[in-house]
Amino acid sequence: MIPKRTVALPMIGMIAGTRAALGAGIALLLGERLDPKPRKAVGWTLVALGALTTFPLVAEVLHGQPEPAAAGG
């Protein structure tokens, strides 16, 4: 049986923010409408920020305390 975890709303917001930064960075790297040099600089920065901040947050959720099992049968 898979253990259930409770995740607080601020944690969900932080995870969503890191994923949004990662996605925006990838979009900038793949896009072609802006000047290449600043677009790539900002794109790589957002990718790095999104990736590096996602790992600790996911680890905290996965290695946090699981919900106690429901009493009863």
DALIN-V894182 format. One record per run of one state. SS is the DSSP state (@ for helix, = for strand, . for the rest). FROM is the first residue (numbers start at 0). TO is the last residue. If there is no record, write none. Layout:
# DALIN-V894182
ss	from	to
SS	FROM	TO
SS	FROM	TO
This chain:
# DALIN-V894182
ss	from	to
.	0	7
@	8	29
.	30	34
@	35	62
.	63	72
